[in-house]
Amino acid sequence: MQISTLLAIYFVMWWITLFTILPIRVRTQEEAGEVVPGTTASAPAQPMLLKKMLWTTLVSAVLFAIASAIHVLGGIGMEDILFLPKR
């Protein structure tokens, strides 16, 4: 595969992982008891975005490594994904 294809796959995996990790351990402003005027009570009190982005990078790198290893070792090919007949 080309490097641009690998980067695109990693980019997509990173964003999917980010949206999976974002809601983990979120406390709303209402739960914290400190609702900032002008915001909704369901807004996060401390979103911890940098920490979640680091976790996202770690998790997506592991998932990407697993998916790459499966592909390189011949476990899953395009024929398997697209249900094409094998040659």
Contacts in CASP RR format, 6 or more apart in sequence:
PFRMAT RR
TARGET T0000
AUTHOR 0000-0000-0000
METHOD contacts of the structure
MODEL  1
MQISTLLAIYFVMWWITLFTILPIRVRTQEEAGEVVPGTTASAPAQPMLL
KKMLWTTLVSAVLFAIASAIHVLGGIGMEDILFLPKR
6 68 0 8 1.000
9 64 0 8 1.000
9 67 0 8 1.000
10 60 0 8 1.000
10 61 0 8 1.000
10 64 0 8 1.000
13 60 0 8 1.000
13 63 0 8 1.000
13 64 0 8 1.000
13 67 0 8 1.000
14 56 0 8 1.000
14 57 0 8 1.000
14 60 0 8 1.000
16 60 0 8 1.000
17 56 0 8 1.000
17 59 0 8 1.000
17 60 0 8 1.000
17 63 0 8 1.000
18 52 0 8 1.000
18 53 0 8 1.000
18 56 0 8 1.000
18 60 0 8 1.000
21 52 0 8 1.000
21 55 0 8 1.000
21 56 0 8 1.000
21 59 0 8 1.000
22 52 0 8 1.000
24 52 0 8 1.000
25 48 0 8 1.000
26 44 0 8 1.000
26 47 0 8 1.000
27 44 0 8 1.000
27 45 0 8 1.000
27 46 0 8 1.000
28 41 0 8 1.000
28 42 0 8 1.000
28 43 0 8 1.000
28 44 0 8 1.000
28 45 0 8 1.000
29 35 0 8 1.000
29 36 0 8 1.000
29 39 0 8 1.000
29 40 0 8 1.000
29 41 0 8 1.000
29 42 0 8 1.000
29 43 0 8 1.000
29 44 0 8 1.000
29 45 0 8 1.000
30 41 0 8 1.000
30 42 0 8 1.000
31 45 0 8 1.000
32 45 0 8 1.000
32 46 0 8 1.000
33 45 0 8 1.000
34 45 0 8 1.000
35 41 0 8 1.000
36 43 0 8 1.000
70 76 0 8 1.000
71 77 0 8 1.000
78 84 0 8 1.000
79 85 0 8 1.000
79 86 0 8 1.000
79 87 0 8 1.000
END
